[in-house]
Amino acid sequence: MPRSDRATSIALVLGAIVSVQSGAAAATTLFGRVGPAGAVLLRTLFAAVALAALWRPSLRGHTRRELRLVAGLGLALACMNLSFYAALDRIPLGIAVTFEFVGPLGVAIARSHRPADLAWVVLAAGGIALLSPGVGGSLDGLGVAFALLAGAFWAAYILLAARVGRAFERGDGLALAMMLSALVLIPGGIVGGGGELVDPAVLAVGVGVALLSSAIPYSLELEALRRLPEGTFGVLMSLEPAIAALSGFAFLGQSLSARELAAIALVVVASAGALGTAQAPTPVEA
């Protein structure tokens, strides 16, 4: 890959990370009015509208395998975002993303059969142990559980997004997946948000969150995955916990203790190491 193309690809991933964490910080301002489920619905619905207008996707002309990939990506998006927002309602942004990152890290470790990669497991385990509710007792246990669940769906999203990106030349696959995700989230979002969902101020924030957290970063990530090996992509994504902590501090005033910062640093290093040495999975027909 030419150096200029590689630099562009790295910039795409870093832009996606900054965008999604800024959007997550903005989304927390909606929790008091529409709850996590309502905030996720607004984010996903507006993102689906934006992507549909941009790509004008159609179900026609695609194989059953391609449509199954889209369906899987849509469900993964819905479950990942709902679980993450439920966690974000209970624990700080940087810590939530650190726990969430256990999912992609687990996938990377599972791909590797090298004994040396056990070192990354030990580092990550040390970081998670430092953050666990039992150390200091300040974290909400249910929030941690939601973050770990979001991590499992994040791992599924990474694998499915790579396949969708290769199966669809444009952004049609992402747009269709986002539309399905919005449909899945409608019942819970209406129950959680009620009449507040149509308040103009809430809708305005929802549009901003949708662009920052979904439409922009997912588009950037799909484009990057077309250019970069999944291992390189994963190494760059490992910066997410650190950037999330910075966003939480800058936008929400969520300061972290030295122990929590050390824990995040351990997970970032472990993730970068594991994802950087992970082997790409053998393609499997869905």
Protein Blocks (a to p, Z undefined) as FASTA:
>chain_A
ZZklmmmmmmmmmmmmmmmmmmmmmmmmmmmmnojklmmmmmmmmmmmmmmmmnopafeh
iafklmmmmmmmmmmmmmmmmmmmmmmmmmcfklmmmmmmmmmmmmmmmmpccfklmmmm
mmmmmmmmmmpmkgoplacfklmmmmmmmmmmmmmmmmmmmmmmmmpmblmlmmmmmmmm
mmmmmmmmmmmnmmmlmgmklmmmmmmmmmmmmmmmmmmmmmmmmmpcfklmmmmmmmmm
mmmmmmmmmmnopacdfklmmmmmmmmmmmmmmmmmpccdddddZZ
